Amino acid sequence: MKTHKSKIRKPQAISKWLCSNVGFACSHVMKGYGLGLAIACGNESEVGLMARLSMEQRPQSRVRKHMNQITYCTAVVAILLFFIFICTISTPDLAYKHSFRFNLGLMIAIIPLFLPTVTYFGMVHIANRMLKSNCHIRNLESTSTLGLTTVICSDLIGTLTMNRMRVSEIFVDADLHRASDIKRNNIGARCLELIRVSVLCNDAVISPGTEGVPKLKKALYGSADDVAFLKFALPIIDDIDQLRRDHVLVANKCYNVFDQIHVTVHKTYNEEGAIKYILLMKGRYRAVLNYCSTYAINDEEILLDDDLFYSIDDVAFQLAQAGRRVCAFAYKELDSEMEYQRVSSYSGTETYETTNTKVFKDYLKINIFSLRFIGLIAAHDPPRAQLSTAVNDCRSAGIKLVLCTRQNAIVAQDIARDVGIIGPDSETLEDVAQRLNIDKSQVKRSLVTAAVINMRDYVQEKMHHQRFHIQQLLLAHIDLVFAATTTAQRHLIVDVCQNLGAIVTVIGTGVYYTPAIRRANVGVAKADSTYTSVSCSDMVLLDSNFVSLVNAIEMSRRMYENLKKVITYCLSTNITIILVHLSFIVFKVPCHIHITVVFIIALLVNMLPSLSLFYEKAEENLMRQKPKIYDDFIINRRIIMVAFVIVGSIEAGAVFLIYFIYMAENGFLPRTLMGLSLQWFNDANNDIIDSYGQEWTSDARFHLLNEMSTISLMTLILMQCTNLILCKTGRANVLYHGFSNILLNISVIYLLIFCFVLQFIDLRDLLHLVPIKNVKTFIF
C-alpha cells in the first residue's frame, strides 16, 4: 500500500476526516492494494497525544506533602539534638557512658519512631475496609489523599448509571406507550410487528448452554441497544430462535457512526410457500425517517407527508431530550422482479461478511427507498440506586461534581439532571430564559448556576483559549457538565481545576481517559476499564459504582481523623521524657529514664495501644464538613497544643511529683536532689549523704534509680491509659460518643495489666526494672 504523508499541526484536525475508510493505529490490511494518505502519525496522532499527556509529572499525594513537613521538622530536631549533644559532652565530671545514654535516650524520645508504622498500618487498615466496599486500592498513598477531594470529574456510563439499557417507551400506531404497560396478552398487531423487527434486525444473541434458565435470566451478548431490545422481546415472543430460523439472514450491514443505520435482508416464505425477501432497517430516528415514504397505523398504510414526518420527529426529539436513546424501525418487502434479482446473489448461506462489500453497498444505495415506517423504541440507562444520596453527600462535603463525558450535550444534560449532578435548584441559561419568558441574550449571568457545555465548539480553538474558557466556566457555575469532550480537553479540565487549588479525583474507563486519570490527584478506574486505565490508576471501583467512591471518601476522612488522634496519643509522653532529661542537665537532678524504658514506652505503651484508635467510629458526620486543604496537616497547632502543652505537661507533672515523693520516702528531699546529678552518677563516690544523714553507696543508688525507672514507667502507663480514653474524641463528649470500640477497651485493660505486672518483675540487668519495695508510697 502506498502512502502519502501530510503533516497536521493540531491533533484535533483528525476529527475533520470523518470518512468511512480511515484506518487507525494497529489496523490490518488482509489483502488487496490501494492508496493511503497519512493524516496524522507519531505525536500528532491520537495515540501520540495520549502518550505525551500521560508522561507529565503527577501531583504529590497528601502523604508525601506531610512527609516533607515531617522531614523539615526532623531537620530542626536534628539541629537541636546537635546543640544538646555539644552541651552534654562539655559537661565536666560526667562519664562518657552516662553522656551517651543521656543523648541516645533523648534522641529516641524526640524522634517519633512510631510514625511510619502507625501511618502504614492506618493506610493498610483503611485499604482493607475499602476493599470490602468494592474499592481496590492500588496506591496506599491515595487512601489519605482521597478524603481531601474537592472536585470529582466523572463520566456517565457505568459509574452514575447501571450500564444496562432498558426499553422504556414504544411509539407505535401514532401513540406513545410505556414499556411496562405492554404485556403479552394485550399487545397489538402493529406493536408485535415492531418487536419482531427489533429482534430480527439485531446482532445480539442468547448465550448457548442456557437451556432451562428462565428467559429474563439468560445471558445476552451484543451492543447495549441490541441487548435491550432482545431482552424486552424475550417474555413477549415465544421462541426467538425459531423466529430467526424462519427469517434467514441473507445480508447484514452493521451500524456505524457515519450513516447511522443498520440494514438486514432476510429470506422467508409467504402463505403460499413462495420465497420472499424482506428488508429491515433500524437506526437513528432522523436517518431512518429519511428513507421512509409511508407509515403503518393500525391496519392502514398512509403517506408519510411533512406534517406527519415532523410530528414523529418531534416525539423522538422529546424522548431524546429526556435522555432516551431513540431507535427507529422500518420495513420493506422486496417484491419486484428487479429487487428479487439484485438480492438473489445473497441467497443460501452467504452473508454480507462473505460477499463483496462494495456490491452490497451499491445494492443498498439503489434499494433503500420507499420503506414503511413502523415505530420507535426508546431505551434508557437508569441511574444507580442510592445515587442521589451520594450526590447530596458530596455537595454537603464541599465536593464539586464535574461531569466529563463523550456523550452529546442533550443526553448528558438529561442524565445529569436525573442523577442529581445538576441539582433541582440549579438552572441553565435555557431554563432561566424559559422561566422568565425572555431571550437568552437578556438573561443575567448571575441567575445561571448550571451549564452544559458542548466541547466540540472549542475544538478548533488554541489550548490557552480553551483553558481560559474552562477556567471561567468552573468559577462561574456550581453545576457543570462537559459533553463531547476529547482526550486533550479532559486532561485540560483536570489541570485547570488543580491550578485553581482543587484536589481532583477522576473516574474513567477507556484508554481515552488515561491522561486525565494519571494527571489527577487520585485516579480511579472501573472494573471494566482497559488495562492501560487500570495500570495508571490509584484505585479501582470493582462494582463501577459512584456510591462506592463516596463511601471510600468518607472512610479516608475518618482514617485521617483517627491518625491525628493516634499521633496526639503517642506524642504525649515525649515531652515528659524530654523534661526529665533537661532537668538532669539544667537543675542537675538525678532523674533519669533508662534507654530500655524509653523503648518500652515508645513501642509497648504508645504504639501498640494507639493502633486501636484506627477502629474508632467517627464522632460526627464527616461528609458534612468542608475539606481543609491548606491548614489540615498531620502535625498541626492543635495536636502540638494538646500533646505537648496540655497532656504532656500533666504527665510530666505527675512523673515529677511521684519522683520527688518516692525519693523523699527514701531520704532525699527536693532541696537535697538539686545539683546532685553529677555526684549521683559518679561510680567512685560511695558516700553521698541524704537529707537524714544516711550514706548511699554506688550500688544502692543504682538500685534506687532502677526503682525510680519502674515507678516512672508505671506512672506514664496509668496516665496514658486515661489519655487513650480521652483521645477517642477530639470535639464530642466521651460519654456521649460511647465505648463501642472493643479493641480500645482491650487496650485499656492491657495497659492496666501491664502496670500491675511491673510491680513484681525483676529485670534489673536487662531492662533496669526492679520490684517496688513500698507499694503504698506509689499508690499514694
Salt bridges, closest charged atoms under 4 A:
GLU56 OE1 - HIS491 NE2 3.28
GLU141 OE1 - ARG64 NE 3.22
ASP155 OD2 - LYS526 NZ 3.27
GLU169 OE1 - ARG324 NE 3.12
ASP175 OD2 - HIS177 NE2 3.85
GLU193 OE1 - ARG190 NH1 2.72
GLU193 OE2 - ARG372 NH2 3.30
ASP203 OD2 - HIS262 NE2 3.76
ASP225 OD1 - ARG325 NH1 3.23
ASP226 OD1 - LYS282 NZ 2.05
ASP238 OD1 - ARG184 NH2 1.73
ASP259 OD2 - LYS253 NZ 2.55
GLU301 OE1 - ARG372 NE 3.98
ASP313 OD1 - ARG286 NE 2.87
GLU333 OE2 - LYS276 NZ 3.45
GLU339 OE2 - LYS332 NZ 3.04
ASP362 OD2 - LYS358 NZ 3.40
ASP418 OD2 - HIS380 NE2 3.70
GLU427 OE2 - ARG435 NE 2.79
ASP431 OD2 - ARG417 NH2 2.10
GLU461 OE1 - HIS469 NE2 3.21
ASP479 OD1 - ARG395 NH1 2.85
ASP495 OD2 - ARG467 NH1 2.80
ASP495 OD1 - ARG519 NH2 2.75
ASP538 OD2 - ARG58 NH2 2.75
GLU561 OE2 - LYS564 NZ 3.39
GLU616 OE2 - LYS728 NZ 2.97
GLU616 OE2 - HIS737 NE2 2.79
GLU619 OE2 - LYS565 NZ 3.22
GLU620 OE2 - ARG731 NH1 3.61
ASP632 OD2 - ARG62 NH2 3.59
ASP632 OD1 - LYS564 NZ 2.98
ASP683 OD2 - LYS97 NZ 3.26
GLU707 OE2 - HIS703 NE2 3.05
ASP762 OD1 - ARG764 NE 3.11
